[in-house]
Amino acid sequence: MEREIRQILAAHGRLGVDVYSLDADADLYRNGMTSHASVNVMIGLEEAFDVEFPIEMLRRSTFESVASIETALNSLTATLAG
């Protein structure tokens, strides 16, 4: 899952650094991702993982790092499987 998240970030995140070189907990916003880019990342994630982020997850903190995105996706996919 982390590899797919990084691929989506590389395609849509507009980061100022190589996403593959970042620690999973690195702040994506501090590394160049804008709020606009985070929306594109969210759409890319929804398409790739066949999920929809609920309103309560549409926060900066959800998309702040690779680890936080993975946590959110794990929560969403567990709900779908459950």
PDB file of N, CA, C and O in Angstrom, chain B, residues numbered from 101:
ATOM      1  N   MET B 101       0.829  -1.195   0.000  1.00  0.00           N
ATOM      2  CA  MET B 101       0.000   0.000   0.000  1.00  0.00           C
ATOM      3  C   MET B 101       0.874   1.261   0.000  1.00  0.00           C
ATOM      4  O   MET B 101       0.573   2.232  -0.693  1.00  0.00           O
ATOM      5  N   GLU B 102       1.960   1.234   0.784  1.00  0.00           N
ATOM      6  CA  GLU B 102       2.812   2.423   0.862  1.00  0.00           C
ATOM      7  C   GLU B 102       3.392   2.782  -0.507  1.00  0.00           C
ATOM      8  O   GLU B 102       3.488   3.959  -0.854  1.00  0.00           O
ATOM      9  N   ARG B 103       3.771   1.786  -1.271  1.00  0.00           N
ATOM     10  CA  ARG B 103       4.335   2.031  -2.602  1.00  0.00           C
ATOM     11  C   ARG B 103       3.309   2.715  -3.500  1.00  0.00           C
ATOM     12  O   ARG B 103       3.641   3.651  -4.228  1.00  0.00           O
ATOM     13  N   GLU B 104       2.064   2.249  -3.448  1.00  0.00           N
ATOM     14  CA  GLU B 104       1.006   2.851  -4.259  1.00  0.00           C
ATOM     15  C   GLU B 104       0.728   4.291  -3.829  1.00  0.00           C
ATOM     16  O   GLU B 104       0.502   5.162  -4.668  1.00  0.00           O
ATOM     17  N   ILE B 105       0.747   4.533  -2.528  1.00  0.00           N
ATOM     18  CA  ILE B 105       0.541   5.892  -2.015  1.00  0.00           C
ATOM     19  C   ILE B 105       1.646   6.804  -2.543  1.00  0.00           C
ATOM     20  O   ILE B 105       1.371   7.916  -2.994  1.00  0.00           O
ATOM     21  N   ARG B 106       2.879   6.343  -2.488  1.00  0.00           N
ATOM     22  CA  ARG B 106       4.009   7.148  -2.968  1.00  0.00           C
ATOM     23  C   ARG B 106       3.901   7.397  -4.477  1.00  0.00           C
ATOM     24  O   ARG B 106       4.253   8.480  -4.944  1.00  0.00           O
ATOM     25  N   GLN B 107       3.426   6.428  -5.231  1.00  0.00           N
ATOM     26  CA  GLN B 107       3.240   6.618  -6.669  1.00  0.00           C
ATOM     27  C   GLN B 107       2.213   7.716  -6.939  1.00  0.00           C
ATOM     28  O   GLN B 107       2.404   8.550  -7.825  1.00  0.00           O
ATOM     29  N   ILE B 108       1.137   7.711  -6.182  1.00  0.00           N
ATOM     30  CA  ILE B 108       0.093   8.726  -6.340  1.00  0.00           C
ATOM     31  C   ILE B 108       0.625  10.094  -5.930  1.00  0.00           C
ATOM     32  O   ILE B 108       0.349  11.096  -6.589  1.00  0.00           O
ATOM     33  N   LEU B 109       1.386  10.132  -4.843  1.00  0.00           N
ATOM     34  CA  LEU B 109       1.992  11.392  -4.416  1.00  0.00           C
ATOM     35  C   LEU B 109       2.971  11.912  -5.467  1.00  0.00           C
ATOM     36  O   LEU B 109       3.027  13.114  -5.726  1.00  0.00           O
ATOM     37  N   ALA B 110       3.735  11.016  -6.066  1.00  0.00           N
ATOM     38  CA  ALA B 110       4.683  11.426  -7.103  1.00  0.00           C
ATOM     39  C   ALA B 110       3.945  12.017  -8.301  1.00  0.00           C
ATOM     40  O   ALA B 110       4.415  12.974  -8.916  1.00  0.00           O
ATOM     41  N   ALA B 111       2.800  11.450  -8.625  1.00  0.00           N
ATOM     42  CA  ALA B 111       2.029  11.902  -9.784  1.00  0.00           C
ATOM     43  C   ALA B 111       1.236  13.178  -9.523  1.00  0.00           C
ATOM     44  O   ALA B 111       1.073  14.004 -10.421  1.00  0.00           O
ATOM     45  N   HIS B 112       0.743  13.343  -8.295  1.00  0.00           N
ATOM     46  CA  HIS B 112      -0.209  14.432  -8.022  1.00  0.00           C
ATOM     47  C   HIS B 112       0.186  15.397  -6.906  1.00  0.00           C
ATOM     48  O   HIS B 112      -0.420  16.461  -6.772  1.00  0.00           O
ATOM     49  N   GLY B 113       1.182  15.047  -6.111  1.00  0.00           N
ATOM     50  CA  GLY B 113       1.485  15.833  -4.917  1.00  0.00           C
ATOM     51  C   GLY B 113       2.280  17.103  -5.122  1.00  0.00           C
ATOM     52  O   GLY B 113       2.324  17.960  -4.239  1.00  0.00           O
ATOM     53  N   ARG B 114       2.909  17.233  -6.276  1.00  0.00           N
ATOM     54  CA  ARG B 114       3.711  18.433  -6.569  1.00  0.00           C
ATOM     55  C   ARG B 114       4.714  18.739  -5.461  1.00  0.00           C
ATOM     56  O   ARG B 114       4.909  19.894  -5.084  1.00  0.00           O
ATOM     57  N   LEU B 115       5.336  17.704  -4.957  1.00  0.00           N
ATOM     58  CA  LEU B 115       6.310  17.873  -3.881  1.00  0.00           C
ATOM     59  C   LEU B 115       7.609  18.462  -4.413  1.00  0.00           C
ATOM     60  O   LEU B 115       7.967  18.270  -5.575  1.00  0.00           O
ATOM     61  N   GLY B 116       8.296  19.170  -3.554  1.00  0.00           N
ATOM     62  CA  GLY B 116       9.576  19.762  -3.918  1.00  0.00           C
ATOM     63  C   GLY B 116      10.738  18.796  -3.762  1.00  0.00           C
ATOM     64  O   GLY B 116      11.884  19.150  -4.043  1.00  0.00           O
ATOM     65  N   VAL B 117      10.455  17.593  -3.320  1.00  0.00           N
ATOM     66  CA  VAL B 117      11.477  16.565  -3.115  1.00  0.00           C
ATOM     67  C   VAL B 117      10.979  15.239  -3.675  1.00  0.00           C
ATOM     68  O   VAL B 117       9.799  15.086  -3.992  1.00  0.00           O
ATOM     69  N   ASP B 118      11.888  14.294  -3.788  1.00  0.00           N
ATOM     70  CA  ASP B 118      11.534  12.956  -4.247  1.00  0.00           C
ATOM     71  C   ASP B 118      10.740  12.251  -3.148  1.00  0.00           C
ATOM     72  O   ASP B 118      11.263  12.016  -2.058  1.00  0.00           O
ATOM     73  N   VAL B 119       9.512  11.922  -3.424  1.00  0.00           N
ATOM     74  CA  VAL B 119       8.633  11.297  -2.434  1.00  0.00           C
ATOM     75  C   VAL B 119       9.188   9.961  -1.958  1.00  0.00           C
ATOM     76  O   VAL B 119       8.915   9.543  -0.833  1.00  0.00           O
ATOM     77  N   TYR B 120       9.958   9.293  -2.797  1.00  0.00           N
ATOM     78  CA  TYR B 120      10.518   7.992  -2.431  1.00  0.00           C
ATOM     79  C   TYR B 120      11.661   8.122  -1.437  1.00  0.00           C
ATOM     80  O   TYR B 120      12.044   7.139  -0.802  1.00  0.00           O
ATOM     81  N   SER B 121      12.208   9.321  -1.295  1.00  0.00           N
ATOM     82  CA  SER B 121      13.302   9.537  -0.342  1.00  0.00           C
ATOM     83  C   SER B 121      12.803  10.001   1.024  1.00  0.00           C
ATOM     84  O   SER B 121      13.583  10.067   1.974  1.00  0.00           O
ATOM     85  N   LEU B 122      11.535  10.318   1.133  1.00  0.00           N
ATOM     86  CA  LEU B 122      10.971  10.827   2.390  1.00  0.00           C
ATOM     87  C   LEU B 122      10.644   9.697   3.356  1.00  0.00           C
ATOM     88  O   LEU B 122      10.222   8.614   2.951  1.00  0.00           O
ATOM     89  N   ASP B 123      10.845   9.971   4.632  1.00  0.00           N
ATOM     90  CA  ASP B 123      10.399   9.075   5.684  1.00  0.00           C
ATOM     91  C   ASP B 123       8.870   9.036   5.651  1.00  0.00           C
ATOM     92  O   ASP B 123       8.235  10.017   5.264  1.00  0.00           O
ATOM     93  N   ALA B 124       8.290   7.939   6.043  1.00  0.00           N
ATOM     94  CA  ALA B 124       6.826   7.792   6.016  1.00  0.00           C
ATOM     95  C   ALA B 124       6.124   8.824   6.895  1.00  0.00           C
ATOM     96  O   ALA B 124       4.965   9.157   6.650  1.00  0.00           O
ATOM     97  N   ASP B 125       6.810   9.329   7.909  1.00  0.00           N
ATOM     98  CA  ASP B 125       6.213  10.323   8.805  1.00  0.00           C
ATOM     99  C   ASP B 125       6.551  11.760   8.436  1.00  0.00           C
ATOM    100  O   ASP B 125       6.138  12.684   9.136  1.00  0.00           O
ATOM    101  N   ALA B 126       7.291  11.969   7.353  1.00  0.00           N
ATOM    102  CA  ALA B 126       7.671  13.324   6.945  1.00  0.00           C
ATOM    103  C   ALA B 126       6.432  14.131   6.560  1.00  0.00           C
ATOM    104  O   ALA B 126       5.508  13.610   5.934  1.00  0.00           O
ATOM    105  N   ASP B 127       6.426  15.393   6.938  1.00  0.00           N
ATOM    106  CA  ASP B 127       5.316  16.294   6.649  1.00  0.00           C
ATOM    107  C   ASP B 127       5.324  16.644   5.162  1.00  0.00           C
ATOM    108  O   ASP B 127       6.242  17.311   4.684  1.00  0.00           O
ATOM    109  N   LEU B 128       4.322  16.202   4.445  1.00  0.00           N
ATOM    110  CA  LEU B 128       4.246  16.433   3.013  1.00  0.00           C
ATOM    111  C   LEU B 128       4.044  17.902   2.682  1.00  0.00           C
ATOM    112  O   LEU B 128       4.536  18.386   1.663  1.00  0.00           O
ATOM    113  N   TYR B 129       3.326  18.609   3.535  1.00  0.00           N
ATOM    114  CA  TYR B 129       3.096  20.035   3.296  1.00  0.00           C
ATOM    115  C   TYR B 129       4.397  20.818   3.442  1.00  0.00           C
ATOM    116  O   TYR B 129       4.642  21.751   2.677  1.00  0.00           O
ATOM    117  N   ARG B 130       5.216  20.459   4.394  1.00  0.00           N
ATOM    118  CA  ARG B 130       6.516  21.118   4.568  1.00  0.00           C
ATOM    119  C   ARG B 130       7.467  20.775   3.427  1.00  0.00           C
ATOM    120  O   ARG B 130       8.474  21.454   3.225  1.00  0.00           O
ATOM    121  N   ASN B 131       7.150  19.738   2.694  1.00  0.00           N
ATOM    122  CA  ASN B 131       7.980  19.328   1.568  1.00  0.00           C
ATOM    123  C   ASN B 131       7.387  19.745   0.226  1.00  0.00           C
ATOM    124  O   ASN B 131       7.769  19.219  -0.819  1.00  0.00           O
ATOM    125  N   GLY B 132       6.462  20.684   0.260  1.00  0.00           N
ATOM    126  CA  GLY B 132       5.991  21.320  -0.964  1.00  0.00           C
ATOM    127  C   GLY B 132       4.577  21.041  -1.415  1.00  0.00           C
ATOM    128  O   GLY B 132       4.107  21.675  -2.360  1.00  0.00           O
ATOM    129  N   MET B 133       3.876  20.113  -0.775  1.00  0.00           N
ATOM    130  CA  MET B 133       2.510  19.835  -1.219  1.00  0.00           C
ATOM    131  C   MET B 133       1.585  20.973  -0.804  1.00  0.00           C
ATOM    132  O   MET B 133       1.585  21.393   0.354  1.00  0.00           O
ATOM    133  N   THR B 134       0.806  21.463  -1.742  1.00  0.00           N
ATOM    134  CA  THR B 134      -0.161  22.517  -1.452  1.00  0.00           C
ATOM    135  C   THR B 134      -1.527  21.898  -1.133  1.00  0.00           C
ATOM    136  O   THR B 134      -1.744  20.705  -1.346  1.00  0.00           O
ATOM    137  N   SER B 135      -2.417  22.703  -0.633  1.00  0.00           N
ATOM    138  CA  SER B 135      -3.777  22.231  -0.366  1.00  0.00           C
ATOM    139  C   SER B 135      -4.448  21.780  -1.661  1.00  0.00           C
ATOM    140  O   SER B 135      -5.165  20.780  -1.678  1.00  0.00           O
ATOM    141  N   HIS B 136      -4.217  22.510  -2.727  1.00  0.00           N
ATOM    142  CA  HIS B 136      -4.780  22.132  -4.023  1.00  0.00           C
ATOM    143  C   HIS B 136      -4.246  20.776  -4.469  1.00  0.00           C
ATOM    144  O   HIS B 136      -5.006  19.933  -4.945  1.00  0.00           O
ATOM    145  N   ALA B 137      -2.961  20.569  -4.320  1.00  0.00           N
ATOM    146  CA  ALA B 137      -2.361  19.283  -4.698  1.00  0.00           C
ATOM    147  C   ALA B 137      -2.906  18.153  -3.834  1.00  0.00           C
ATOM    148  O   ALA B 137      -3.068  17.031  -4.313  1.00  0.00           O
ATOM    149  N   SER B 138      -3.192  18.438  -2.564  1.00  0.00           N
ATOM    150  CA  SER B 138      -3.711  17.384  -1.689  1.00  0.00           C
ATOM    151  C   SER B 138      -5.086  16.909  -2.150  1.00  0.00           C
ATOM    152  O   SER B 138      -5.435  15.745  -1.951  1.00  0.00           O
ATOM    153  N   VAL B 139      -5.864  17.788  -2.758  1.00  0.00           N
ATOM    154  CA  VAL B 139      -7.158  17.391  -3.315  1.00  0.00           C
ATOM    155  C   VAL B 139      -6.933  16.427  -4.479  1.00  0.00           C
ATOM    156  O   VAL B 139      -7.633  15.422  -4.601  1.00  0.00           O
ATOM    157  N   ASN B 140      -5.958  16.734  -5.331  1.00  0.00           N
ATOM    158  CA  ASN B 140      -5.639  15.835  -6.437  1.00  0.00           C
ATOM    159  C   ASN B 140      -5.127  14.490  -5.933  1.00  0.00           C
ATOM    160  O   ASN B 140      -5.434  13.447  -6.510  1.00  0.00           O
ATOM    161  N   VAL B 141      -4.348  14.516  -4.860  1.00  0.00           N
ATOM    162  CA  VAL B 141      -3.864  13.280  -4.244  1.00  0.00           C
ATOM    163  C   VAL B 141      -5.056  12.474  -3.728  1.00  0.00           C
ATOM    164  O   VAL B 141      -5.134  11.264  -3.943  1.00  0.00           O
ATOM    165  N   MET B 142      -5.975  13.142  -3.052  1.00  0.00           N
ATOM    166  CA  MET B 142      -7.152  12.456  -2.522  1.00  0.00           C
ATOM    167  C   MET B 142      -7.938  11.780  -3.642  1.00  0.00           C
ATOM    168  O   MET B 142      -8.346  10.627  -3.506  1.00  0.00           O
ATOM    169  N   ILE B 143      -8.147  12.484  -4.732  1.00  0.00           N
ATOM    170  CA  ILE B 143      -8.887  11.910  -5.865  1.00  0.00           C
ATOM    171  C   ILE B 143      -8.131  10.711  -6.433  1.00  0.00           C
ATOM    172  O   ILE B 143      -8.734   9.689  -6.760  1.00  0.00           O
ATOM    173  N   GLY B 144      -6.831  10.839  -6.547  1.00  0.00           N
ATOM    174  CA  GLY B 144      -6.024   9.726  -7.025  1.00  0.00           C
ATOM    175  C   GLY B 144      -6.101   8.518  -6.109  1.00  0.00           C
ATOM    176  O   GLY B 144      -6.173   7.382  -6.578  1.00  0.00           O
ATOM    177  N   LEU B 145      -6.088   8.759  -4.810  1.00  0.00           N
ATOM    178  CA  LEU B 145      -6.206   7.675  -3.835  1.00  0.00           C
ATOM    179  C   LEU B 145      -7.575   7.008  -3.916  1.00  0.00           C
ATOM    180  O   LEU B 145      -7.681   5.782  -3.873  1.00  0.00           O
ATOM    181  N   GLU B 146      -8.622   7.825  -4.034  1.00  0.00           N
ATOM    182  CA  GLU B 146      -9.977   7.266  -4.137  1.00  0.00           C
ATOM    183  C   GLU B 146     -10.108   6.370  -5.364  1.00  0.00           C
ATOM    184  O   GLU B 146     -10.717   5.303  -5.295  1.00  0.00           O
ATOM    185  N   GLU B 147      -9.545   6.799  -6.469  1.00  0.00           N
ATOM    186  CA  GLU B 147      -9.619   5.996  -7.689  1.00  0.00           C
ATOM    187  C   GLU B 147      -8.793   4.722  -7.568  1.00  0.00           C
ATOM    188  O   GLU B 147      -9.247   3.647  -7.961  1.00  0.00           O
ATOM    189  N   ALA B 148      -7.593   4.837  -7.032  1.00  0.00           N
ATOM    190  CA  ALA B 148      -6.687   3.690  -6.944  1.00  0.00           C
ATOM    191  C   ALA B 148      -7.170   2.632  -5.962  1.00  0.00           C
ATOM    192  O   ALA B 148      -7.010   1.436  -6.205  1.00  0.00           O
ATOM    193  N   PHE B 149      -7.761   3.070  -4.854  1.00  0.00           N
ATOM    194  CA  PHE B 149      -8.158   2.138  -3.800  1.00  0.00           C
ATOM    195  C   PHE B 149      -9.663   1.891  -3.750  1.00  0.00           C
ATOM    196  O   PHE B 149     -10.149   1.160  -2.887  1.00  0.00           O
ATOM    197  N   ASP B 150     -10.400   2.503  -4.679  1.00  0.00           N
ATOM    198  CA  ASP B 150     -11.851   2.333  -4.767  1.00  0.00           C
ATOM    199  C   ASP B 150     -12.537   2.630  -3.433  1.00  0.00           C
ATOM    200  O   ASP B 150     -13.336   1.841  -2.928  1.00  0.00           O
ATOM    201  N   VAL B 151     -12.196   3.793  -2.885  1.00  0.00           N
ATOM    202  CA  VAL B 151     -12.783   4.258  -1.625  1.00  0.00           C
ATOM    203  C   VAL B 151     -13.251   5.697  -1.821  1.00  0.00           C
ATOM    204  O   VAL B 151     -12.952   6.335  -2.831  1.00  0.00           O
ATOM    205  N   GLU B 152     -13.980   6.183  -0.844  1.00  0.00           N
ATOM    206  CA  GLU B 152     -14.357   7.590  -0.806  1.00  0.00           C
ATOM    207  C   GLU B 152     -14.073   8.105   0.594  1.00  0.00           C
ATOM    208  O   GLU B 152     -14.544   7.545   1.584  1.00  0.00           O
ATOM    209  N   PHE B 153     -13.296   9.182   0.664  1.00  0.00           N
ATOM    210  CA  PHE B 153     -12.987   9.765   1.965  1.00  0.00           C
ATOM    211  C   PHE B 153     -14.229  10.481   2.496  1.00  0.00           C
ATOM    212  O   PHE B 153     -14.762  11.368   1.830  1.00  0.00           O
ATOM    213  N   PRO B 154     -14.690  10.103   3.685  1.00  0.00           N
ATOM    214  CA  PRO B 154     -15.846  10.794   4.267  1.00  0.00           C
ATOM    215  C   PRO B 154     -15.450  12.201   4.717  1.00  0.00           C
ATOM    216  O   PRO B 154     -14.270  12.490   4.921  1.00  0.00           O
ATOM    217  N   ILE B 155     -16.427  13.048   4.864  1.00  0.00           N
ATOM    218  CA  ILE B 155     -16.199  14.445   5.236  1.00  0.00           C
ATOM    219  C   ILE B 155     -15.324  14.565   6.477  1.00  0.00           C
ATOM    220  O   ILE B 155     -14.454  15.435   6.532  1.00  0.00           O
ATOM    221  N   GLU B 156     -15.535  13.718   7.462  1.00  0.00           N
ATOM    222  CA  GLU B 156     -14.761  13.829   8.702  1.00  0.00           C
ATOM    223  C   GLU B 156     -13.273  13.516   8.508  1.00  0.00           C
ATOM    224  O   GLU B 156     -12.461  13.827   9.379  1.00  0.00           O
ATOM    225  N   MET B 157     -12.912  12.910   7.386  1.00  0.00           N
ATOM    226  CA  MET B 157     -11.496  12.629   7.099  1.00  0.00           C
ATOM    227  C   MET B 157     -10.864  13.706   6.213  1.00  0.00           C
ATOM    228  O   MET B 157      -9.660  13.668   5.960  1.00  0.00           O
ATOM    229  N   LEU B 158     -11.646  14.638   5.754  1.00  0.00           N
ATOM    230  CA  LEU B 158     -11.124  15.684   4.867  1.00  0.00           C
ATOM    231  C   LEU B 158     -10.466  16.782   5.691  1.00  0.00           C
ATOM    232  O   LEU B 158     -10.955  17.907   5.800  1.00  0.00           O
ATOM    233  N   ARG B 159      -9.345  16.400   6.259  1.00  0.00           N
ATOM    234  CA  ARG B 159      -8.556  17.304   7.105  1.00  0.00           C
ATOM    235  C   ARG B 159      -7.118  17.288   6.619  1.00  0.00           C
ATOM    236  O   ARG B 159      -6.660  16.326   6.002  1.00  0.00           O
ATOM    237  N   ARG B 160      -6.438  18.343   6.900  1.00  0.00           N
ATOM    238  CA  ARG B 160      -5.021  18.438   6.560  1.00  0.00           C
ATOM    239  C   ARG B 160      -4.244  17.277   7.167  1.00  0.00           C
ATOM    240  O   ARG B 160      -3.358  16.715   6.524  1.00  0.00           O
ATOM    241  N   SER B 161      -4.571  16.924   8.387  1.00  0.00           N
ATOM    242  CA  SER B 161      -3.836  15.866   9.093  1.00  0.00           C
ATOM    243  C   SER B 161      -3.962  14.504   8.412  1.00  0.00           C
ATOM    244  O   SER B 161      -3.053  13.682   8.527  1.00  0.00           O
ATOM    245  N   THR B 162      -5.057  14.245   7.712  1.00  0.00           N
ATOM    246  CA  THR B 162      -5.246  12.967   7.018  1.00  0.00           C
ATOM    247  C   THR B 162      -4.209  12.790   5.917  1.00  0.00           C
ATOM    248  O   THR B 162      -3.753  11.675   5.666  1.00  0.00           O
ATOM    249  N   PHE B 163      -3.835  13.886   5.259  1.00  0.00           N
ATOM    250  CA  PHE B 163      -2.944  13.832   4.104  1.00  0.00           C
ATOM    251  C   PHE B 163      -1.561  14.407   4.412  1.00  0.00           C
ATOM    252  O   PHE B 163      -0.804  14.746   3.503  1.00  0.00           O
ATOM    253  N   GLU B 164      -1.245  14.512   5.686  1.00  0.00           N
ATOM    254  CA  GLU B 164      -0.006  15.159   6.125  1.00  0.00           C
ATOM    255  C   GLU B 164       1.248  14.331   5.851  1.00  0.00           C
ATOM    256  O   GLU B 164       2.328  14.891   5.658  1.00  0.00           O
ATOM    257  N   SER B 165       1.117  13.028   5.834  1.00  0.00           N
ATOM    258  CA  SER B 165       2.281  12.163   5.624  1.00  0.00           C
ATOM    259  C   SER B 165       1.847  10.869   4.955  1.00  0.00           C
ATOM    260  O   SER B 165       0.660  10.548   4.895  1.00  0.00           O
ATOM    261  N   VAL B 166       2.819  10.142   4.460  1.00  0.00           N
ATOM    262  CA  VAL B 166       2.530   8.836   3.877  1.00  0.00           C
ATOM    263  C   VAL B 166       1.891   7.943   4.935  1.00  0.00           C
ATOM    264  O   VAL B 166       0.939   7.217   4.649  1.00  0.00           O
ATOM    265  N   ALA B 167       2.413   7.997   6.153  1.00  0.00           N
ATOM    266  CA  ALA B 167       1.891   7.162   7.240  1.00  0.00           C
ATOM    267  C   ALA B 167       0.448   7.520   7.582  1.00  0.00           C
ATOM    268  O   ALA B 167      -0.368   6.627   7.811  1.00  0.00           O
ATOM    269  N   SER B 168       0.121   8.812   7.619  1.00  0.00           N
ATOM    270  CA  SER B 168      -1.253   9.206   7.958  1.00  0.00           C
ATOM    271  C   SER B 168      -2.219   8.821   6.833  1.00  0.00           C
ATOM    272  O   SER B 168      -3.361   8.445   7.097  1.00  0.00           O
ATOM    273  N   ILE B 169      -1.768   8.912   5.598  1.00  0.00           N
ATOM    274  CA  ILE B 169      -2.604   8.485   4.473  1.00  0.00           C
ATOM    275  C   ILE B 169      -2.845   6.983   4.559  1.00  0.00           C
ATOM    276  O   ILE B 169      -3.967   6.518   4.359  1.00  0.00           O
ATOM    277  N   GLU B 170      -1.798   6.232   4.855  1.00  0.00           N
ATOM    278  CA  GLU B 170      -1.938   4.781   4.957  1.00  0.00           C
ATOM    279  C   GLU B 170      -2.887   4.393   6.089  1.00  0.00           C
ATOM    280  O   GLU B 170      -3.688   3.471   5.933  1.00  0.00           O
ATOM    281  N   THR B 171      -2.808   5.079   7.212  1.00  0.00           N
ATOM    282  CA  THR B 171      -3.718   4.822   8.325  1.00  0.00           C
ATOM    283  C   THR B 171      -5.169   5.070   7.904  1.00  0.00           C
ATOM    284  O   THR B 171      -6.056   4.271   8.203  1.00  0.00           O
ATOM    285  N   ALA B 172      -5.394   6.171   7.216  1.00  0.00           N
ATOM    286  CA  ALA B 172      -6.752   6.500   6.755  1.00  0.00           C
ATOM    287  C   ALA B 172      -7.261   5.456   5.774  1.00  0.00           C
ATOM    288  O   ALA B 172      -8.404   5.011   5.873  1.00  0.00           O
ATOM    289  N   LEU B 173      -6.413   5.066   4.827  1.00  0.00           N
ATOM    290  CA  LEU B 173      -6.834   4.061   3.853  1.00  0.00           C
ATOM    291  C   LEU B 173      -7.093   2.714   4.502  1.00  0.00           C
ATOM    292  O   LEU B 173      -8.040   2.021   4.130  1.00  0.00           O
ATOM    293  N   ASN B 174      -6.266   2.332   5.468  1.00  0.00           N
ATOM    294  CA  ASN B 174      -6.503   1.075   6.192  1.00  0.00           C
ATOM    295  C   ASN B 174      -7.844   1.112   6.901  1.00  0.00           C
ATOM    296  O   ASN B 174      -8.566   0.115   6.926  1.00  0.00           O
ATOM    297  N   SER B 175      -8.177   2.253   7.473  1.00  0.00           N
ATOM    298  CA  SER B 175      -9.468   2.409   8.146  1.00  0.00           C
ATOM    299  C   SER B 175     -10.616   2.275   7.147  1.00  0.00           C
ATOM    300  O   SER B 175     -11.609   1.604   7.425  1.00  0.00           O
ATOM    301  N   LEU B 176     -10.481   2.905   6.000  1.00  0.00           N
ATOM    302  CA  LEU B 176     -11.535   2.863   4.990  1.00  0.00           C
ATOM    303  C   LEU B 176     -11.686   1.471   4.393  1.00  0.00           C
ATOM    304  O   LEU B 176     -12.809   1.003   4.206  1.00  0.00           O
ATOM    305  N   THR B 177     -10.593   0.811   4.096  1.00  0.00           N
ATOM    306  CA  THR B 177     -10.683  -0.513   3.487  1.00  0.00           C
ATOM    307  C   THR B 177     -11.160  -1.543   4.495  1.00  0.00           C
ATOM    308  O   THR B 177     -11.825  -2.506   4.114  1.00  0.00           O
ATOM    309  N   ALA B 178     -10.838  -1.368   5.770  1.00  0.00           N
ATOM    310  CA  ALA B 178     -11.336  -2.284   6.808  1.00  0.00           C
ATOM    311  C   ALA B 178     -12.830  -2.146   6.951  1.00  0.00           C
ATOM    312  O   ALA B 178     -13.532  -3.135   7.162  1.00  0.00           O
ATOM    313  N   THR B 179     -13.329  -0.915   6.837  1.00  0.00           N
ATOM    314  CA  THR B 179     -14.773  -0.675   6.927  1.00  0.00           C
ATOM    315  C   THR B 179     -15.493  -1.347   5.764  1.00  0.00           C
ATOM    316  O   THR B 179     -16.566  -1.924   5.939  1.00  0.00           O
ATOM    317  N   LEU B 180     -14.902  -1.269   4.583  1.00  0.00           N
ATOM    318  CA  LEU B 180     -15.521  -1.890   3.409  1.00  0.00           C
ATOM    319  C   LEU B 180     -15.515  -3.412   3.500  1.00  0.00           C
ATOM    320  O   LEU B 180     -16.457  -4.077   3.069  1.00  0.00           O
ATOM    321  N   ALA B 181     -14.440  -3.951   4.066  1.00  0.00           N
ATOM    322  CA  ALA B 181     -14.309  -5.400   4.167  1.00  0.00           C
ATOM    323  C   ALA B 181     -15.160  -5.979   5.296  1.00  0.00           C
ATOM    324  O   ALA B 181     -15.543  -7.149   5.281  1.00  0.00           O
ATOM    325  N   GLY B 182     -15.439  -5.121   6.268  1.00  0.00           N
ATOM    326  CA  GLY B 182     -16.035  -5.572   7.483  1.00  0.00           C
ATOM    327  C   GLY B 182     -17.429  -5.894   7.539  1.00  0.00           C
ATOM    328  O   GLY B 182     -17.930  -6.283   8.594  1.00  0.00           O
TER     329      GLY B 182
END
